[in-house]
Amino acid sequence: MESEAAFSVVVDSSLTDAENASVRDFAWCSASDDRGLFGSKIVLRHLSSGQDASNAIASQTPHGRWVGLLNVRGAGRERLQAVMSQLQACPDFDSLDMPALLNALIEAGESIEVQYVHDHWRGVNDLEDFRRAGDFAHAQAPFAAAAGNPADMANATNAAGGAAR
């Protein structure tokens, strides 16, 4: 993720991929994705980890879903550590999640830049999601079917050579 900002996140603006559909990590931003190249700076306003969105923001349609990527640069590291120290004093610290951390940064006055993507990612929130992501990745690899069988690889190579003749 390329950004000079102290904090930046990636948000999927599609909200339509059934494989990644959940009630987690909805993002409300300063502007929606207009799919323009290098448009104006967009910042994160709130990130929902389920039912925690305030009534004011929950009444608005989210701009997308956070895909789980956070980039912290330069002085952002010290500011992140300061917010973490404040959160550690909370009695519910052990149950806090990444959206709680990002929202705490926003409440502390930090600007979190948003980079939009459209699909082409896979949500992994538990072991079953991890298994499905692995299955998907292995199915996408070149020669995935032939990788385990040298005879299949030779047949694929011979077929490619025959087509070139």
C-alpha positions as a printed Julia matrix, in Angstrom:
165×3 Matrix{Float64}:
   0.0     0.0     0.0
   1.56    3.26   -1.09
   0.82    6.27    1.06
   2.81    9.03    2.71
   0.12    9.36    5.42
   0.95    8.4     9.0
  -2.07    6.05    8.91
  -3.79    4.51    5.91
  -6.28    1.69    5.37
  -7.73   -0.18    2.39
 -11.52   -0.2     1.94
 -13.43   -2.31   -0.59
 -16.11   -0.07   -2.08
 -18.07   -2.87   -3.79
 -20.05   -4.23   -0.8
 -21.35   -6.96   -3.13
 -19.01   -9.96   -2.89
 -20.97  -12.8    -1.28
 -17.72  -14.53   -0.27
 -16.78  -11.53    1.86
 -20.26  -10.69    3.12
 -20.46  -10.26    6.86
 -21.67   -7.68    9.32
 -18.1    -6.76   10.24
 -15.77   -3.96    9.37
 -18.1    -1.57    7.57
 -16.33    1.72    6.82
 -17.78    5.2     6.73
 -15.47    7.63    4.96
 -15.33   11.32    4.08
 -16.42   10.51    0.5
 -17.52    7.55   -1.56
 -15.34    5.85   -4.17
 -15.79    7.63   -7.49
 -13.24    5.26   -9.09
 -11.26    8.21  -10.37
  -7.51    7.98  -10.6
  -5.72    9.59   -7.69
  -8.7    11.67   -6.65
  -9.01   13.85   -3.6
  -7.83   12.7    -0.2
 -10.41   10.5     1.54
 -10.26    9.76    5.25
 -11.89    7.19    7.49
 -14.67    8.56    9.73
 -15.77    5.36   11.52
 -15.27    1.61   11.35
 -17.95   -0.76   12.61
 -17.13   -4.1    14.2
 -20.75   -5.2    14.1
 -23.51   -3.42   15.95
 -21.34   -0.69   17.49
 -21.99    2.13   15.0
 -23.63    5.17   16.52
 -27.2     5.9    15.42
 -26.05    9.0    13.53
 -23.56    7.12   11.36
 -25.51    3.84   11.17
 -28.36    5.68    9.46
 -25.99    6.38    6.55
 -24.96    3.75    4.02
 -21.36    2.67    4.59
 -18.85    3.47    1.87
 -17.35   -0.01    1.93
 -15.65   -2.65    4.06
 -12.22   -2.44    5.61
 -10.19   -5.35    4.21
  -7.94   -5.6     7.26
  -4.92   -3.68    6.0
  -3.47   -0.88    8.11
  -0.3     0.99    7.17
   1.49    2.97    9.89
   4.4     5.22    8.91
   6.9     7.45   10.67
   5.56    9.39   13.63
   2.3     7.45   13.35
   3.99    4.61   15.24
   4.44    6.7    18.4
   0.89    8.07   18.16
  -0.43    4.5    17.73
   1.48    3.4    20.83
   0.05    6.33   22.81
  -3.53    5.39   21.87
  -2.8     1.74   22.68
  -1.6     2.77   26.14
  -4.85    4.65   26.72
  -6.91    1.67   25.55
  -4.99   -0.71   27.84
  -6.44    1.21   30.8
  -9.99    0.29   29.69
 -11.62   -2.55   31.65
 -12.76   -4.21   28.39
  -9.31   -4.03   26.75
  -9.13   -7.82   26.26
 -12.27   -7.76   24.11
 -11.34   -4.77   21.92
 -10.7    -5.33   18.21
  -8.97   -3.47   15.4
 -12.02   -1.33   14.59
 -11.95   -0.16   18.23
  -8.29    0.83   17.81
  -8.92    2.67   14.54
 -11.95    4.47   16.01
  -9.86    5.47   19.05
  -7.24    6.93   16.7
  -9.97    8.91   14.92
 -11.37   10.14   18.26
  -7.83   11.23   19.22
  -7.79   13.47   16.15
  -5.74   11.28   13.83
  -6.42   11.33   10.1
  -6.58    7.85    8.56
  -6.26    7.96    4.78
  -8.43    5.58    2.74
  -7.37    3.78   -0.41
 -10.29    2.17   -2.21
 -10.24   -1.19   -3.99
 -13.07   -3.0    -5.72
 -13.33   -6.75   -4.98
 -10.28   -9.03   -5.51
  -9.66   -9.82   -1.84
 -10.74  -12.52    0.55
 -11.92  -11.94    4.13
 -10.26  -14.23    6.67
 -11.82  -13.94   10.11
 -11.67  -17.53   11.34
 -10.14  -20.94   10.58
 -12.83  -21.9     8.04
 -12.27  -18.63    6.13
  -8.54  -19.4     6.18
  -9.15  -22.86    4.69
 -11.35  -21.41    1.92
  -8.75  -18.75    1.15
  -6.07  -21.46    0.83
  -8.31  -23.5    -1.47
  -8.93  -20.42   -3.59
  -5.23  -19.52   -3.78
  -4.17  -23.03   -4.75
  -6.81  -23.21   -7.48
  -5.5   -19.94   -8.98
  -1.84  -21.02   -9.23
  -0.5   -21.84  -12.71
  -0.29  -25.56  -13.32
  -2.15  -26.12  -10.02
  -3.58  -29.42  -11.23
  -0.28  -30.66  -12.6
   1.96  -29.55   -9.73
   1.67  -32.81   -7.84
   2.07  -35.15  -10.83
   5.26  -35.03  -12.98
   3.51  -36.91  -15.82
   0.78  -34.26  -15.95
   3.44  -31.52  -16.02
   5.24  -33.28  -18.91
   1.93  -33.62  -20.79
   1.21  -29.93  -20.27
   4.71  -29.02  -21.51
   4.38  -31.32  -24.55
   0.96  -29.9   -25.37
   2.37  -26.35  -25.21
   5.32  -27.35  -27.4
   3.03  -29.05  -29.9
   0.85  -25.97  -30.13
   3.87  -23.81  -30.9
   4.98  -25.97  -33.86
